[in-house]
């Protein structure tokens, strides 16, 4: 059984390639097959951190084909920010096809991270969370904090595509978890 999913970091590589990066130090395994087409939320393998396996997933907005990896080992030790996969870009028509066939939560909305940083669901350790499953949230309400360069920024509910009020269906991240820009933080309906 795997613990909560971790979202891979990313950076642009040579020739338009996309490098998926390890978000923690650990042991990476279960590599997708060469040539596999990956889209947001797809598995980029398993990252075992301090003996706990986590699904490593492709971040939002990333689509590409897995390029061959130089190592044929079943498990590879990785450091924070090490590239685990390199994806070749695909044509715009193929991207539209992938988006149309990608699994989605029917009727579910998501509040996404406005930037990369470290997510905190409460104002201090031991304090009650800003939101919990079943809570109603309205425009402007704080759902968490995002630490960026030692500054804590409130994440307010609202934005394009979101109603004025919604119900929290699932909190997708945990306190102290590193997130990337566009990563879903809270699922809503």
Secondary structure, 3 states (H helix, E strand, C coil): CCEEEEECEEEECHHHCEEEECCCCEEEECCCCCCCEECCCCEEEEEEECCEEEEEECCCCCCEEECCCCCCCCEEEECCCCEEEEEECCCHHHHHHHHHHCCCCCCCEEEECCCCEEEECECCCCCCECCCCCCEEECCCEEEEEEECCEEEEEECCCCCCCCEEEEEEECCCCCEEECCCCEEEEEC
